[in-house]
Amino acid sequence: LSDLAVDMVLAGGMGAGAQANLDRVGISYSVGHSGNHPEDVLNEFINDPNGPRVNACEDHDHDHHHCKH
């Protein structure tokens, strides 16, 4: 992603490992987004960047995770 000049990721859900990897390379992220099209997700973020959202993937500190997407 860094090679593609990505500096922000919007996602429905993201596990702790992916978050740590993005943190490591300096890419920001926002989770808990939904929409049928990328434009829906982008508009949601633009219109309410700090809105309440729930991460669809939660890390439970064991060998697997549970995703709700």
C-alpha positions in Angstrom: 0.0 0.0 0.0 2.8 2.4 0.8 4.2 1.8 -2.7 0.8 3.0 -4.1 1.0 6.2 -2.0 -2.0 5.0 0.2 -2.2 7.1 3.3 -5.7 6.2 4.6 -7.8 3.0 4.6 -11.5 2.9 5.2 -12.8 -0.6 6.1 -15.8 -2.4 7.5 -13.6 -4.4 9.8 -10.0 -4.9 10.5 -8.2 -7.2 12.9 -5.5 -6.1 15.3 -2.7 -7.5 13.2 -3.7 -5.5 10.1 -4.1 -2.4 12.3 -0.6 -3.0 13.7 0.8 -3.4 10.2 -0.8 -0.1 9.0 0.5 1.7 12.1 4.0 0.4 11.5 4.1 1.9 8.0 2.3 5.1 8.9 -1.1 4.5 7.2 -4.2 5.8 8.9 -7.3 3.8 9.0 -11.0 4.1 10.0 -13.1 1.0 10.6 -16.8 0.2 11.0 -17.9 1.6 7.6 -20.6 0.1 5.5 -22.1 0.6 2.1 -22.9 -1.1 -1.2 -20.3 0.9 -3.2 -16.9 2.5 -2.3 -18.5 5.9 -2.9 -21.0 5.2 -0.1 -18.2 4.5 2.3 -16.2 7.5 1.2 -19.3 9.8 1.5 -20.1 8.4 5.0 -16.5 9.2 6.1 -16.4 12.7 4.6 -19.8 13.7 6.0 -19.1 12.3 9.5 -15.4 11.4 10.0 -15.7 10.9 13.7 -19.1 9.2 13.7 -19.8 6.2 15.9 -18.8 3.0 14.2 -18.3 -0.6 15.2 -15.3 -2.7 13.9 -16.8 -5.7 12.1 -13.7 -7.7 13.0 -12.9 -8.0 16.7 -9.7 -9.6 18.0 -10.4 -11.7 21.1 -6.8 -12.4 22.0 -6.8 -16.0 21.0 -6.0 -18.1 17.9 -9.0 -16.9 15.8 -11.2 -13.9 15.3 -14.9 -13.3 14.7 -16.0 -11.2 11.8 -19.4 -9.8 11.3 -19.1 -8.8 7.6 
